[in-house]
């Protein structure tokens, strides 16, 4: 199974790349994390925020792998515990279906992307920097996977 992170933004700071890479390296073949970076819409074009978000949405929807379960990250989505995420992951592994987590840019995700998703997930009710979301999500996916395999990484 592949866990895709489809994220608006590129040229992340080194600490974001290092943190994200650390958790992707820890994953097993059974559940690999892959990143697809979406170029953000330039903020100097004179377009409205809505137009920029719509342009990013088109890039996201085009880049999404076919036949994946789509989960859009949004602070208004459902919050899950790590155990609940692990249970969901168990279901994904059982189905053999790949999952794509969609992370918006500075202005978030266009409604068309959220509406195309099967689930809205919130890592926090707080607004988080989109680069940091990559690291947090990768860590939580690793933690959930380690929980499924009784690895001592997860403690309660």
C-alpha positions as CSV (number, residue, x, y, z in Angstrom):
1,X,0.0,0.0,0.0
2,X,1.2,3.5,-0.7
3,X,0.3,6.5,1.4
4,X,0.5,9.5,-0.9
5,X,1.0,13.0,0.5
6,X,-0.1,15.4,-2.2
7,X,1.0,18.7,-0.9
8,X,0.9,22.2,-2.3
9,X,4.4,23.8,-1.9
10,X,7.9,23.0,-2.9
11,X,11.3,24.3,-1.9
12,X,10.7,23.5,1.7
13,X,13.2,24.4,4.4
14,X,15.8,21.8,5.1
15,X,14.4,20.9,8.5
16,X,11.0,20.1,6.9
17,X,12.6,17.9,4.3
18,X,14.8,16.2,7.0
19,X,11.9,15.5,9.3
20,X,9.6,14.2,6.6
21,X,12.3,12.0,5.2
22,X,13.1,10.6,8.6
23,X,9.6,9.2,9.0
24,X,9.3,8.0,5.4
25,X,12.5,6.0,5.8
26,X,11.1,4.2,8.9
27,X,8.1,2.9,7.1
28,X,8.0,-0.7,5.9
29,X,7.3,-1.9,2.3
30,X,3.8,-2.7,3.5
31,X,3.0,1.0,3.8
32,X,5.3,3.4,2.0
33,X,4.9,7.1,2.1
34,X,5.4,9.0,-1.2
35,X,5.3,12.7,-1.7
36,X,3.8,14.6,-4.7
37,X,4.6,18.3,-4.5
38,X,2.3,20.7,-6.2
39,X,3.6,24.0,-7.4
40,X,1.8,26.8,-5.6
41,X,0.1,29.5,-7.6
42,X,2.3,32.6,-7.8
43,X,1.0,35.4,-5.6
44,X,2.2,38.1,-8.0
45,X,-0.3,37.4,-10.8
46,X,-3.0,39.7,-9.6
47,X,-5.5,36.8,-9.2
48,X,-7.9,36.7,-6.3
49,X,-7.3,34.1,-3.5
50,X,-10.2,32.1,-4.9
51,X,-8.7,32.0,-8.3
52,X,-5.3,31.0,-6.9
53,X,-6.9,28.2,-4.9
54,X,-8.9,27.1,-7.9
55,X,-5.7,26.9,-10.0
56,X,-4.0,24.9,-7.2
57,X,-7.1,22.6,-7.0
58,X,-6.7,21.8,-10.7
59,X,-3.1,20.8,-10.2
60,X,-4.0,18.7,-7.2
61,X,-6.8,16.8,-8.9
62,X,-4.7,16.2,-12.0
63,X,-1.8,14.9,-9.8
64,X,-3.8,12.5,-7.6
65,X,-3.1,8.9,-8.4
66,X,-6.1,7.0,-9.8
67,X,-8.3,4.9,-7.6
68,X,-7.0,6.2,-4.3
69,X,-9.0,6.9,-1.2
70,X,-8.8,10.7,-0.9
71,X,-8.4,12.3,2.5
72,X,-8.2,16.1,2.6
73,X,-6.5,17.8,5.5
74,X,-8.6,20.7,6.9
75,X,-8.8,22.1,10.4
76,X,-12.6,21.7,10.3
77,X,-12.3,18.0,9.6
78,X,-12.7,15.1,11.9
79,X,-10.0,14.7,14.6
80,X,-8.8,11.2,15.2
81,X,-6.6,9.7,17.9
82,X,-3.5,7.7,16.9
83,X,-5.3,4.5,17.8
84,X,-8.2,5.5,15.5
85,X,-5.8,6.3,12.7
86,X,-4.1,2.9,13.3
87,X,-7.6,1.2,13.0
88,X,-8.2,3.0,9.8
89,X,-4.8,2.1,8.5
90,X,-5.6,-1.6,9.3
91,X,-8.6,-1.3,7.1
92,X,-6.6,0.3,4.2
93,X,-4.0,-2.4,4.5
94,X,-6.8,-5.1,4.3
95,X,-8.4,-3.5,1.3
96,X,-5.1,-3.1,-0.5
97,X,-6.2,0.4,-1.6
98,X,-3.8,3.3,-1.7
99,X,-4.6,6.4,0.2
100,X,-3.8,10.0,-0.7
101,X,-3.6,12.7,2.0
102,X,-4.1,16.1,0.4
103,X,-2.4,19.1,2.0
104,X,-3.3,22.6,0.8
105,X,-1.1,25.6,0.4
106,X,-1.0,28.9,2.3
107,X,-4.7,29.6,1.7
108,X,-5.9,26.0,2.3
109,X,-7.8,23.8,-0.1
110,X,-10.4,24.8,-2.7
111,X,-13.9,23.4,-2.0
112,X,-13.7,21.2,-5.1
113,X,-10.8,19.3,-3.6
114,X,-12.6,18.9,-0.3
115,X,-15.7,17.8,-2.0
116,X,-13.8,15.2,-4.0
117,X,-12.4,13.7,-0.8
118,X,-14.0,10.7,1.0
119,X,-12.9,12.1,4.3
120,X,-11.8,15.4,5.9
121,X,-9.1,15.0,8.5
122,X,-7.9,17.5,11.0
123,X,-4.5,17.1,12.7
124,X,-5.5,20.0,14.9
125,X,-8.2,22.6,15.2
126,X,-5.3,25.1,14.9
127,X,-4.2,26.4,11.6
128,X,-0.8,24.8,10.9
129,X,1.9,25.7,8.4
130,X,1.5,23.4,5.4
131,X,5.2,22.4,5.5
132,X,4.9,21.4,9.1
133,X,1.8,19.3,8.3
134,X,3.9,17.1,6.1
135,X,6.2,16.2,9.1
136,X,3.3,15.8,11.6
137,X,1.3,13.6,9.2
138,X,4.3,11.4,8.3
139,X,5.1,11.0,12.0
140,X,1.5,10.0,12.8
141,X,1.4,7.6,9.9
142,X,4.6,6.0,11.2
143,X,3.2,5.9,14.7
144,X,-0.1,4.3,13.6
145,X,1.8,1.7,11.6
146,X,4.2,1.0,14.5
147,X,1.1,0.6,16.8
148,X,-0.3,-2.1,14.4
149,X,2.9,-4.0,14.7
150,X,3.3,-3.7,18.4
151,X,6.5,-1.7,18.0
152,X,7.5,0.1,21.2
153,X,7.6,3.6,19.4
154,X,4.0,4.3,20.6
155,X,3.6,4.7,24.3
156,X,0.6,5.5,26.3
